[in-house]
Amino acid sequence: MTAPQPSAGLVQRRHLVTELPGPRSRELAARRAAAVSAGVNVALPVFIAAAGGGVLLDVDGNSLIDLGSGIAVTSVGNAAPAVVAAVQEQVECFTHTCFMVTPYEPYLAVCEELARLTPGGHEKRSALFNSGAEAVENAVKVARHATGRAAVVVVDHAYHGRTNLTMALTAAAMPYKHRFGPFAPEVYRVPTSYPLRDPPGMSGAQAAARALSLIERQVGAEALACVVIEPIQGEGGFIVPAPGFLPTIAQWCAEHGVLFVADEIQTGFCRTGDWFACEHEGVIPDLITTGKAIAGGLPLAALTGRAELMDAVHVGGLGGTYGGNPVACAAALASIATMREHDLAGAARRIEAIATPALAALAAQCPAVAQVRGRGAMLALELIEPTTAAPDPALTAQVAHACHRAGVVVLTCGSDANVIRLLPPLIISPDLLTEGLDVLTHAVLHSG
């Protein structure tokens, strides 16, 4: 299966003509400091002029390998030709009417695609929003409305967004919650399955039993509206739960009238080698949130769920002025068509087949690599101090900076900031991916 060709004729290679950041990027960084809130972080202060395929071209003419995809957003490639064409066509027709005022067909078509693609053969309904946090917040609203219950359970290391409610759902204080409280009430947190840090030999089912015991003692099923969980955790460290954890939680929810909400905002749309990460163990959520890769770089998110749940909300209870913007919907339809036409779920598995052996070889050489984990094109290294096994955020930052200086964009994550995560575009070429992995290997072996 051939990958779609990148737009803008960008040569697919890493090529540095200045130090990073270069002089033009430094000029723009000075303007940024004078105009943009210091609270908005930047991982790599190079300003981008063009992007496509697996490369980013900065304003100084440097071509960087992209192993971040704008945090799993540009899975179909940046400025993907089909997305560009669909957006141009829609912009020429109209850019906004507000679906709640005068509706339009692209919104319907996206919801129809979500009904077809998301796990489960039951009848479904969707509502479209601007961001993942909005989708998660609306999932909780629907769950509370449909069940008549208030409590929400999340797990350790979770990340669900930056609104007040989703900050309450998110685990990490820094940088997401520090001095932003008080937060929404009736949110309870239980342990997840974290195979690297769990007691040796703990199975997924046992980790689920540990969590469920706490839920039953501290919350009670009769008070619980929903459990919200990422099938593979994103910002929390790309933590892949042990087999059996998710199905056990989902089964308990079904038995107790609690809604199982899958936050697939980072894992969804082919990223993990399936259309959705829940499919790996056959879990069918009651509600599923999606975003990021859905629209090829345009802001769009969705909440999809069982028809009886989504239709239980009173008229006017869901929505938003920009939710399901027609231009974003056009981009989403083109992105989904690209994923289907080019089998990007299979592409994610092919990326895993290249990357995992390279990362495993690195781990065998370097005792600071505690674990290689992930699935598909969502892969990570957890770094520790070898003599104590303590998380090593300093080394992680050094590795990321070394990659950045060499022209390879990688991201960090983890509750202890000690995880290097890789989210390459699903259309990246094998040669470019391999070169990026070589740079990462060198950075790990020569940092610290």
Phi and psi in degrees as a GROMACS rama.xvg file:
@    title "Ramachandran Plot"
@    xaxis  label "Phi"
@    yaxis  label "Psi"
@TYPE xy
-80.9324  145.024  THR-2
-81.8232  150.7  ALA-3
-61.7952  143.273  PRO-4
-78.3721  139.29  GLN-5
-66.4469  147.253  PRO-6
-78.7558  175.494  SER-7
67.5646  7.01799  ALA-8
60.6594  29.3145  GLY-9
-70.8938  129.378  LEU-10
-68.4797  130.624  VAL-11
-87.7763  78.2599  GLN-12
-154.65  157.501  ARG-13
-87.6339  128.809  ARG-14
-153.244  116.063  HIS-15
-107.975  128.386  LEU-16
-113.171  -11.6951  VAL-17
-137.913  171.452  THR-18
-66.4779  163.091  GLU-19
-113.391  127.596  LEU-20
-74.6024  151.516  PRO-21
-82.4544  178.192  GLY-22
-61.2532  -41.0009  PRO-23
-68.0548  -39.7569  ARG-24
-63.1131  -37.4238  SER-25
-66.3254  -37.5018  ARG-26
-61.3603  -44.5751  GLU-27
-68.6506  -32.7574  LEU-28
-63.729  -35.6519  ALA-29
-65.741  -40.6947  ALA-30
-64.3557  -40.1451  ARG-31
-58.2676  -46.6374  ARG-32
-60.6292  -29.9562  ALA-33
-86.4175  -12.3115  ALA-34
-126.081  -24.4754  ALA-35
-109.031  140.953  VAL-36
-54.9633  136.616  SER-37
-65.7504  -15.1349  ALA-38
-72.7113  -12.0028  GLY-39
-90.3304  113.707  VAL-40
-80.5693  155.575  ASN-41
-133.192  126.436  VAL-42
-77.3124  -41.5822  ALA-43
-137.652  108.338  LEU-44
-80.5053  54.4875  PRO-45
-109.701  136.546  VAL-46
-94.5539  132.466  PHE-47
-94.608  136.079  ILE-48
-104.223  -30.2531  ALA-49
-158.391  156.751  ALA-50
-155.394  150.002  ALA-51
-179.996  153.46  GLY-52
60.4646  -124.538  GLY-53
-109.971  20.2262  GLY-54
-127.977  154.096  VAL-55
-120.133  130.06  LEU-56
-106.291  121.297  LEU-57
-91.3698  175.302  ASP-58
-69.9499  -12.2108  VAL-59
-96.6297  1.97925  ASP-60
90.3952  8.29702  GLY-61
-81.9324  136.877  ASN-62
-108.096  118.911  SER-63
-110.122  146.819  LEU-64
-80.0251  129.567  ILE-65
-98.3892  105.38  ASP-66
-110.188  26.4005  LEU-67
-125.572  -24.7388  GLY-68
51.6491  35.7366  SER-69
58.7447  39.2995  GLY-70
61.9948  59.0053  ILE-71
69.6029  22.3917  ALA-72
-91.9705  -48.2649  VAL-73
-91.9302  55.1082  THR-74
-62.6282  -33.5243  SER-75
-84.1314  4.14412  VAL-76
99.3866  149.595  GLY-77
-74.3705  138  ASN-78
51.2061  44.4146  ALA-79
-57.5414  134.417  ALA-80
-53.4691  -42.5304  PRO-81
-66.4116  -36.685  ALA-82
-67.4615  -45.601  VAL-83
-58.0387  -46.1938  VAL-84
-63.4877  -43.1313  ALA-85
-65.4635  -40.1643  ALA-86
-65.7782  -44.3731  VAL-87
-60.782  -42.5415  GLN-88
-63.9145  -43.3852  GLU-89
-68.7939  -41.0408  GLN-90
-59.684  -35.4148  VAL-91
-69.3807  -22.518  GLU-92
-86.9311  -60.3807  CYS-93
-167.651  153.788  PHE-94
-105.15  -20.5215  THR-95
-171.889  137.328  HIS-96
-132.394  -14.4577  THR-97
75.7395  112.74  CYS-98
-58.4654  -28.8215  PHE-99
-77.3962  -10.5312  MET-100
-100.813  -62.6382  VAL-101
-133.192  108.675  THR-102
-74.1127  173.218  PRO-103
-150.171  157.169  TYR-104
-67.1328  -37.7604  GLU-105
-56.2094  -35.1122  PRO-106
-60.2173  -46.4216  TYR-107
-60.6363  -42.9791  LEU-108
-64.3684  -38.3726  ALA-109
-64.0007  -44.5244  VAL-110
-63.7856  -35.9578  CYS-111
-65.5839  -41.1792  GLU-112
-62.8283  -41.6379  GLU-113
-63.4363  -37.8461  LEU-114
-63.4695  -37.1574  ALA-115
-73.1295  -38.943  ARG-116
-89.8844  -35.5877  LEU-117
-70.1071  154.708  THR-118
-60.9941  143.263  PRO-119
101.428  141.556  GLY-120
-94.9918  7.39097  GLY-121
-73.2919  165.415  HIS-122
-70.356  136.648  GLU-123
-130.5  159.425  LYS-124
-134.084  155.795  ARG-125
-133.715  158.639  SER-126
-135.252  142.622  ALA-127
-108.163  144.257  LEU-128
-137.557  -173.048  PHE-129
-95.1588  -33.1542  ASN-130
-140.532  162.894  SER-131
-60.677  -40.2569  GLY-132
-60.3587  -40.7831  ALA-133
-61.3073  -42.0194  GLU-134
-63.1635  -43.7592  ALA-135
-64.5295  -44.793  VAL-136
-59.7359  -40.6524  GLU-137
-71.3255  -28.861  ASN-138
-61.6937  -43.2014  ALA-139
-65.0354  -41.3909  VAL-140
-58.5306  -46.8063  LYS-141
-63.8266  -44.0633  VAL-142
-61.117  -44.0808  ALA-143
-65.643  -41.7257  ARG-144
-66.1852  -44.0155  HIS-145
-71.7475  -33.6275  ALA-146
-95.7657  -20.3182  THR-147
72.3426  14.9394  GLY-148
-113.28  160.546  ARG-149
-109.544  -32.1364  ALA-150
-72.2981  147.131  ALA-151
-130.181  134.56  VAL-152
-110.971  134.376  VAL-153
-128.936  177.911  VAL-154
-119.851  165.25  VAL-155
-55.8455  145.857  ASP-156
71.415  8.42454  HIS-157
-69.0811  149.044  ALA-158
-133.273  125.781  TYR-159
-132.327  -0.892668  HIS-160
140.336  -174.353  GLY-161
-122.985  4.26988  ARG-162
-73.3287  172.159  THR-163
-60.7466  -47.3567  ASN-164
-65.7436  -45.1815  LEU-165
-72.6382  -24.1695  THR-166
-64.2473  -37.7221  MET-167
-62.5413  -35.3091  ALA-168
-74.9183  -28.8002  LEU-169
-75.1714  142.484  THR-170
-83.4694  -47.1631  ALA-171
-71.5179  132.028  ALA-172
-73.0994  -48.1434  ALA-173
-104.064  131.746  MET-174
-95.5641  5.62365  PRO-175
-80.4283  -31.7113  TYR-176
-119.685  -12.7467  LYS-177
-55.8219  116.164  HIS-178
66.1434  21.0577  ARG-179
-104.806  -1.89831  PHE-180
-77.1861  179.913  GLY-181
-75.8638  157.45  PRO-182
-106.354  168.255  PHE-183
-60.1809  141.277  ALA-184
-84.4569  -178.846  PRO-185
61.9718  36.4929  GLU-186
-117.289  128.364  VAL-187
-125  143.116  TYR-188
-119.913  136.658  ARG-189
-129.739  163.166  VAL-190
-65.2382  149.558  PRO-191
-101.487  -174.292  THR-192
-94.7654  115.385  SER-193
-129.282  85.2613  TYR-194
-52.1767  -36.0872  PRO-195
-64.6741  -34.2829  LEU-196
-109.501  -9.40368  ARG-197
-70.4679  162.097  ASP-198
-54.7648  141.805  PRO-199
-53.7276  133.459  PRO-200
84.9391  -3.04488  GLY-201
-67.0461  124.746  MET-202
-84.1963  168.361  SER-203
-61.5702  -41.0363  GLY-204
-63.6428  -38.4746  ALA-205
-67.8362  -40.1785  GLN-206
-63.7555  -37.7688  ALA-207
-65.3506  -42.1888  ALA-208
-61.1965  -38.0536  ALA-209
-60.0623  -45.6468  ARG-210
-67.2426  -43.9333  ALA-211
-66.9347  -33.2194  LEU-212
-61.1775  -42.6104  SER-213
-66.0344  -41.0205  LEU-214
-59.9454  -46.2323  ILE-215
-65.8974  -36.0698  GLU-216
-79.3943  -39.1989  ARG-217
-99.4327  -20.8856  GLN-218
-120.155  -55.7588  VAL-219
91.5527  129.564  GLY-220
-58.355  -33.9224  ALA-221
-68.1022  -15.5371  GLU-222
-102.743  -4.54629  ALA-223
-98.1793  122.472  LEU-224
-80.3333  -45.2863  ALA-225
-160.175  158.314  CYS-226
-109.886  124.178  VAL-227
-108.648  125.324  VAL-228
-150.715  141.625  ILE-229
-85.8012  126.51  GLU-230
-59.0903  -36.3122  PRO-231
-129.06  125.131  ILE-232
-71.6624  141.374  GLN-233
-93.357  -90.3351  GLY-234
-57.2736  -27.9311  GLU-235
-69.6951  -9.95445  GLY-236
132.134  17.5715  GLY-237
54.9094  42.8334  PHE-238
-79.6642  121.252  ILE-239
-97.9459  114.51  VAL-240
-65.7365  152.689  PRO-241
-62.6015  147.224  ALA-242
-52.4623  136.59  PRO-243
99.6467  -19.3789  GLY-244
-65.2146  -55.0605  PHE-245
-63.6639  -47.0545  LEU-246
-59.6321  -35.9302  PRO-247
-67.402  -43.9572  THR-248
-62.0177  -46.0258  ILE-249
-62.5432  -40.2279  ALA-250
-64.8088  -42.8145  GLN-251
-60.8453  -42.6717  TRP-252
-58.8967  -46.9091  CYS-253
-60.96  -37.4016  ALA-254
-72.4351  -21.8505  GLU-255
-115.285  11.7026  HIS-256
68.6378  22.7683  GLY-257
-98.2061  137.542  VAL-258
-83.4998  134.72  LEU-259
-96.1213  114.93  PHE-260
-108.323  117.964  VAL-261
-96.1407  118.232  ALA-262
-88.2977  97.6036  ASP-263
-106.171  28.8733  GLU-264
-64.8984  -40.4829  ILE-265
-92.8506  -29.4828  GLN-266
-87.5718  -16.6605  THR-267
-77.5691  168.023  GLY-268
61.7543  60.0978  PHE-269
80.185  -4.43652  CYS-270
-59.063  -38.4819  ARG-271
-98.8427  10.3078  THR-272
97.8021  -9.18512  GLY-273
-122.726  165.847  ASP-274
-58.5325  -38.9469  TRP-275
-138.248  144.121  PHE-276
-64.9505  -28.3202  ALA-277
-58.0565  -29.1258  CYS-278
-64.3731  -22.7946  GLU-279
-57.7706  -36.0673  HIS-280
-116.692  17.5811  GLU-281
69.3352  24.5542  GLY-282
-80.8499  131.882  VAL-283
-114.126  105.679  ILE-284
-73.9982  155.313  PRO-285
-73.8636  -38.3869  ASP-286
-134.251  142.139  LEU-287
-135.902  131.768  ILE-288
-103.837  139.088  THR-289
-135.007  161.004  THR-290
-177.362  -142.334  GLY-291
41.9623  -96.2949  LYS-292
-72.063  -5.16458  ALA-293
-59.8263  -32.2912  ILE-294
-126.974  23.3839  ALA-295
62.4096  23.3044  GLY-296
117.911  -11.8859  GLY-297
-91.8004  150.957  LEU-298
-73.998  115.016  PRO-299
-159.242  143.128  LEU-300
-146.915  165.741  ALA-301
-146.736  151.278  ALA-302
-118.984  123.041  LEU-303
-123.034  137.399  THR-304
-159.236  177.309  GLY-305
-56.137  137.775  ARG-306
-56.8707  -40.9661  ALA-307
-67.0356  -27.3928  GLU-308
-77.1776  -49.5245  LEU-309
-66.5651  -33.2479  MET-310
-82.4833  -8.37797  ASP-311
-72.1585  -21.8331  ALA-312
-72.3182  137.55  VAL-313
-62.0465  152.329  HIS-314
-59.9855  128.68  VAL-315
93.3309  -5.52236  GLY-316
-76.1528  -18.5685  GLY-317
-123.345  149.285  LEU-318
144.866  -163.802  GLY-319
161.881  148.812  GLY-320
-55.9529  -46.0939  THR-321
-97.7008  -4.52755  TYR-322
-58.2589  125.789  GLY-323
71.3485  36.0223  GLY-324
-49.2798  137.942  ASN-325
-61.6237  -33.3837  PRO-326
-68.7623  -42.7059  VAL-327
-64.8267  -37.6776  ALA-328
-64.4986  -41.2924  CYS-329
-60.9576  -41.999  ALA-330
-63.031  -39.6158  ALA-331
-64.2606  -43.2253  ALA-332
-62.8348  -39.1138  LEU-333
-69.9068  -37.6079  ALA-334
-63.8917  -46.749  SER-335
-62.5594  -41.1763  ILE-336
-62.4193  -39.3019  ALA-337
-64.8492  -43.9121  THR-338
-59.219  -41.8736  MET-339
-70.6295  -48.8159  ARG-340
-62.3014  -38.6437  GLU-341
-103.537  11.2277  HIS-342
47.6472  61.5248  ASP-343
-74.1183  -18.4901  LEU-344
-64.3012  -43.1384  ALA-345
-64.6147  -35.726  GLY-346
-62.4073  -38.6647  ALA-347
-62.8162  -38.982  ALA-348
-67.5678  -35.0737  ARG-349
-68.6305  -36.6879  ARG-350
-61.3296  -44.5796  ILE-351
-59.3115  -40.4469  GLU-352
-64.7044  -29.1741  ALA-353
-83.0522  -44.9102  ILE-354
-77.7804  -39.9464  ALA-355
-61.6251  -46.0697  THR-356
-60.7093  -38.363  PRO-357
-65.5215  -41.4961  ALA-358
-71.2101  -35.6582  LEU-359
-65.2714  -38.9362  ALA-360
-63.7935  -38.5195  ALA-361
-63.0934  -44.9884  LEU-362
-60.4861  -36.4001  ALA-363
-66.9593  -26.8439  ALA-364
-88.6524  -22.6009  GLN-365
-127.231  109.456  CYS-366
-66.5553  -12.0041  PRO-367
-73.9765  -15.2954  ALA-368
-86.6869  103.051  VAL-369
-76.7655  -32.8627  ALA-370
-160.664  141.331  GLN-371
-103.815  127.416  VAL-372
-149.26  172.428  ARG-373
125.184  -175.635  GLY-374
-150.742  140.365  ARG-375
63.1759  -128.769  GLY-376
-102.696  32.5469  ALA-377
-126.713  87.5907  MET-378
-126.139  155.39  LEU-379
-152.78  158.079  ALA-380
-119.974  128.153  LEU-381
-98.9872  126.925  GLU-382
-108.553  137.037  LEU-383
-133.308  168.372  ILE-384
-84.8639  113.452  GLU-385
-57.9597  -35.4963  PRO-386
-75.4617  -25.7099  THR-387
-114.053  -13.906  THR-388
64.5542  14.7158  ALA-389
-75.9688  146.393  ALA-390
-54.5583  143.75  PRO-391
-121.476  79.5049  ASP-392
-66.2066  -29.1364  PRO-393
-65.2127  -46.1031  ALA-394
-62.2272  -40.6672  LEU-395
-59.8909  -44.5833  THR-396
-64.0422  -39.8207  ALA-397
-62.5756  -42.2716  GLN-398
-63.7378  -46.2104  VAL-399
-60.7175  -43.6596  ALA-400
-66.0228  -37.5426  HIS-401
-64.0457  -41.8542  ALA-402
-62.149  -44.6301  CYS-403
-61.7968  -43.4723  HIS-404
-62.5741  -29.6621  ARG-405
-87.7916  0.207515  ALA-406
89.106  30.2643  GLY-407
-127.27  122.53  VAL-408
-87.6732  113.453  VAL-409
-121.985  163.462  VAL-410
-120.721  157.839  LEU-411
-113.989  161.756  THR-412
-164.892  -169.965  CYS-413
104.398  143.799  GLY-414
-59.5652  -26.3427  SER-415
-105.919  12.7471  ASP-416
54.2607  37.3897  ALA-417
-123.838  27.4211  ASN-418
-124.58  129.31  VAL-419
-92.7013  124.702  ILE-420
-115.919  146.482  ARG-421
-121.944  126.571  LEU-422
-136.883  62.4961  LEU-423
-65.5406  152.918  PRO-424
-55.5549  142.891  PRO-425
-70.3977  -9.90549  LEU-426
-101.313  8.52911  ILE-427
-61.3871  144.147  ILE-428
-76.2047  150.849  SER-429
-57.4647  -38.3623  PRO-430
-65.0774  -43.4471  ASP-431
-67.3615  -41.3524  LEU-432
-60.2588  -46.6215  LEU-433
-61.9621  -40.9968  THR-434
-63.5074  -42.2309  GLU-435
-61.5073  -40.8397  GLY-436
-65.8491  -35.3118  LEU-437
-63.947  -41.0536  ASP-438
-64.5254  -42.5417  VAL-439
-62.2046  -44.3656  LEU-440
-57.6735  -47.0894  THR-441
-61.2923  -41.5287  HIS-442
-63.2609  -42.9163  ALA-443
-65.5392  -43.542  VAL-444
-72.1499  -21.4102  LEU-445
-116.899  11.9095  HIS-446
-102.339  166.215  SER-447
